[in-house]
Amino acid sequence: MSLPTAVVAGHICLDIIPDMGALDVERFQETLQPGHLIEVGAATMSTGGAVSNTGLALHRLGIPTLLIGKIGSDPFGQIVRSLVESYDPRLANEMVVDPLTSTSYTVIVSPPGVDRLFLHSPGANHSFSADDIDYELVSQAALFHFGYPPIMRRMYINGGQELVELFQRAKNTGVTTSLDLCYVDPATEAGKADWAEILKAVLPFVDIFLPSFEELFRMLHFDEFERLSRRGRLLDQAHPDMLHDLSDELFQIGVRIAGIKLGERGLYLRTAHESALSGMGRACPPDRSVWANAEYWAPCFRVRVIGTTGAGDATIAGFLAALLRGLAPADAITAAVAVGACNVEAADALSGLRSWDETIQRVRAGWERLPLILDDPAWEWDENCQLWRTRR
């Protein structure tokens, strides 16, 4: 029996990742000054962005996937196409080539033990439009996933009209729609956009919403985000009631499945009621009663972290692959954090990933989880599934 197919569209770029594994972190921070030369190792070049990170991860996990991204006709664009074709020549067939713009690229500065820093050129992603999607292809797929609109200019200007049109046209094909965000600098044009209003406009056409906690909280509750950020790292302050309230907001707008990424603290998942799930489209779970009203928080698996590039995208791919394979929600959230954990065992977004069977076998073999304590009487630890579930 053939698996359902996915179309992954949105942001794509060339990632340039210098090897910084031999750096002394303290020395690096001291010398990161004008006029200093910092010696690094050879650079890894790989494709980045949601189209690559999530799309190629789905492909590696055995899901027939089509990629739709926009590149220039410059050398970086040729490298992007070549790297995508190295996985499967057919994957690059739907790439949109615009000779009037440059290919997006990102230099990823990732010293050991320090959160990564990005030097990013948006390039062709800024001109990506709703018309760049082949909706005939989308109509043949079970799932349509779009990623990183906050760094794609046409997706956020004019109140996100282009993004809304794109999702409305995709949803009209009967496909299940999925959306991922990315964090933006509040000082930029994208950071100053009214994301709360953009989300209210587009989320009625989004079935599965998979942002990070920081991204979502900043966009919906900027003043509270600023207040809590002054108290310390926002991720450390995330608690079950806060996540429950955020998912309530998303369900009221129209989302049917909410997955909130929490970095090393794992993944929170909540699903809407059964009648809401029935409108999900072609990737709707076969047993909606099992998926309805679920609420889980899965801790991460223990690994040696080499790099975190694309970890959130890989986590999304793991979840979407599990959904397309018909797994139950507890198994889907477990697969999500498992694929995310494999990702961070390599410097780039894809080298650490394993096949679906290898990943699931690693889980079944007793892969150790990182500790996660939820001091909340509304939640209980499920020893069998190795995750937290709500008592509600």
N, C-alpha and C positions, 0 to 999 in steps of 0.2 A: 504494500500500500504506500503510495507516494505521500510525502509530507506536504502540508500547506506551504505556500510560498510567501515571502515577505519582500516588500519594497522599502528600502531605506534611503531617505533623501535629506538634503540640507547641506550642512557645512562640511567641506573637505579641504585639506591643506597638505603641504609637505612638512613633516616634522624633522628637524635637524637636532640631534641629541648628542652633544659632546660627551665623551666618557670622562666623568669627574670622580670615578671611584677611588682614585689614589689621592685625592685632595685631603688636606687637613682642614676641617671645617673652620676652626678658629682662625687659622692662617688665611683661609679664603676670605673670610669676612673682613679681616684686617686689610687685605690687599685689594679689595673691591673698591678701588679709588681711581680717579682720573690719572692717566699716565702709567698705571701699573700693567704689567703683562702677567697673565695667569696661565700657566702651562696646563693643558688638558690632554686627554688621549684622543684616539680616533673618533670620528663622529659616526653615529648610526643615522641612516636616512630611512624614514618610513612614512607612510601616509598617516595623517591624523584627521581629527574632526569626527563628528558623529557618523558620517557616511562610511568612513573607513573603520573607525573603532568598533561601532556597533554592527555595521553591515558585514564586515569581514569576520567578526567574531561569530555572528550567526552562521555564516558560510562554514566556518571551521567547526561549528557545533552541529553541522549536518542539515541546516535549513536552507533549501534552495532560495537564494536571495538575489535581488536586482538592486544595483546602486545607481542613484541619480545625484550627481554633484556637478558643479560648474568650475571649469579650469580655463586658463589661458592657453595660447598656442606657443608659449615660451618654453625654455628648457625645463623649468620646474614642472610645467604641465606635462611635458613628455615623461619626466621621471615619475610623476604621480600615476599616469596611465600605465607605464611599464610595471610599477610596483603592484598595482591592482591586478594587472593581467598575469602576474606571476602566480597568483592564487588560482585564477581561472580566467582564460582569455575572454569569456563571455561577460564577466563582471563589469568590464569597462565599456560595454556596448552603448549604455545609455548616458555616458558622460557628456555634458553640454560643453562645447569648446567655444569660447568667445575670444576671437583674435584681438579685440579692442581693449582687453584688460589683462592684468597679470594674474598668475596663479598665487593663491594664498600660501603663505609659509609661516612656520613657527619655529623659533629657536628655543629649545627647552633647557633651561639651566637647572640641573637637578643634583646638587651636591649630596653626598651620603648623609643621611640622618636629618636633612633639612627639607621642608616643603618646597616643591618645585616653583620656578618662576618662568614666565613665558614672555618672549618678545615676538609679537604677532603682527603680521601684515594681512588684512582681510582679503585684499585682491578681489577676485571674481565673486566671492561670496556676497559682497555688498550689492551686486546687481542681480542676484538670484531672485526670480519672481515666480508667481503662481503658474505662469505659462511655461516655465521650464520643466514642469512635471508632465509626463505622458500618462494621462488618466486612463487610457485604454489598457496600459500595463497594470495600473493600479486596480482596475476592475477585474483583473485575472488573479489577483493576489488575495490572501486571507488577511494580511496585516500590512499597514502602512505606518512607518515610523519616521518622524522628522526630528532633527536635532540641531540645537544651537541657534535659534532665531535671535538671541540677544547680540550676536556678533555678525548679523546679516542685515545690513541697513534697510533694505526694502521690506524686511519682515517686521520692523518695529516703528518706522516712520508712519505718520498719518494715523496714529492710533492703532497700528497693526493691521490695517485694512487688507494688505496683501497676504498676511499670514492667515487671517480669517477666511479670505477667499480660497486660499490653497486648501485649508482643512475642510471647508464646506464642500468644495468640488470633490475632494477625496472621499469624504463621508457619503456623498451622494452616489458613489459607485457601489456601496454596500460593504466596503472594506472595514475592518476594525482599525481605528486610528490610535496612534501613540505619539506622545510628545515628550521631549527632553529639553532642558534648558542648559544654560551655563552662566557662570558668575560674570558680572561686568563691573568695571571701574565706575563708581558713582559720579566721577568727574567728567565722564565721556558723554557724548550725545546719547548713546544707548542707555547709559546709567541714569540719565535725566528723563528718559521716557516714562510715561505713566503705566508701569507694568501691571498694576492692579486692574486698571481699566482694560488693558490689552488681554489679560488673562480672562476677565469676565466676558470679553467678546469672543475669544477663540475656544475656550474650554467647553462650551456646549457642543462642539463638534469633535471633541477629544474623548475617546473611550478610556485610554490608559495614560496616566500622567505620572512621570517618573523624574521629578526634580530632586536636587539635593536640599537638605533642610535649610542651609544658609541662603541659597538662591530663593527658595519659596518664601521664607520668612521675611526676607528683605523686600521682596516685591509686594507682598500683601500687607505687611505691617512695618513700614519703614521706621516710624518713630520708636516703636518698641524694639525693633532690631538695633537701632542706634543706642538706646538705653542699655539693653542687655550686653551689647558688645563692649561698652565701657566697663562692665563688671568683670569681663573675662571672655575666654573663648566661647563663642555661642554654642558650638557643638556640645560642649560639656554641660550646658544648661538645658539641653533638650530632655524633656520628660514625657511620659505617656499621655498625660492630659493635654499637653501642648500639641502633640502630634494628632491626638484624637480630634481636637478642635480644628486644626488645620485641614484634616481630611473631611470634617463636616462641611467646612467652607467650600471645598472642592466639589463635594457631592451636590451641594445646593446649586452650584453653577452648572453642573452637568456631567462631571467626571464619573466614571463607573468603577475604575480600579485606580487607587492611589498608592504609589510606591515612593517612599521618601528615603533618600540615601543619607546615611549618617556616618560616612567615613569609616574609621576603625571601630565605631560603635555599631556597625552593621546596617540593617535595612528594615524599615518599618513598612508593613503592608496592610492596607484595609480595603475591603470591597463593599460595594453598595448592595442593596436588597435585590432579591431575585428578579423582580419585574424590571428593574433598571438594567440588569445584566442582559436581559433578553434583547435589548436594542444595540448590542455591541457589534453586530456585523458578523462577517464570516469566520472570525477567530473566536467567537463566543465559546466558552467552555461547554463541552457536551453535557455535563451535569451541573446545571446552574445552582442547584440546591446545595451542592458541596462548596461552591465558590461564594455563595451569598453571605453577607454579614460576617465575613472573616476578618480577624484582626490579629496580626502577628508582629513580633519583633525578633529578627534572627541575628545572633551575634556572628562576627566574622570568624573564619578559620585561621588557625595559627600558621604563619609562614615567615620566611626570612624576606623582608621587604627590600627589593633592589630598586624599584621605581614605581611611582603611582600614576604615571601617564596613562590615561584611558581606563582607569580602574572603574569609574562610574559607568562608562559606556559598556565595559565588559559585564558588569553586574546587570545592566539592563538587558544585554544580549542573553545572558543566562536565564533571566526571568521570561523573556519573550519566547525563547526556545522551548522552555518548559510548558508555557501556555499553549504553544502551537503543537506540542506533543501530547496534549491532553492531560497533563499532570494535575494533581490537586494543589491548592494554594500553599499548603505547608511544604510540599515537595518543590514547588516553584520558587518560593523564597529561599529555600535551602540551595537549590541549583544556582540562583542568582549570586548569593554570597560566595559560593564555591568557585564560580567562574571569575568573579572579582578577585578572589584570593590567588588564583592561578596567574592572573594578569600581573600582580605586583611582584611576582618572582622574576620578572625581566624588566629591563630599562625602558623598552618601548611598549606600545599598546597591544601587541599581538604575539610576540615571541613566546610568552609564558603560557599561552592558552593551549589546552589539550582538547582532544576530541570529546564529544558528548559522553561516550561510553567510559573513557578513561577518567573523566571528571567525576561521574557518578560512582564509579568503582572506588575512587579515592574517598568519597564521602562514606560509602558503605563499609570501608575498611577501618572506620573509626577515627577519621581525621579529627584532631583536637580543635576545639573552639576556644576563642579568646573569652575571658570572663566578662560577663555582662550582668550586673545586678540591677533589677528594677524593684525598688522599694515602694510598691504600690499594691494595695490589697485587691485591686481590680484585675491584677495580672497573676498568672501562675506559670511555673516552669514545666514544660512538657519534656520529660526525660527521654521519651521514645524518639521524638522529633528533634530534640536538642535545640529548642527555641521557646520563646515566651509567647503565650497566647492570652487573650483577654478572657475574663470571667463574665463579661457583660452578656 
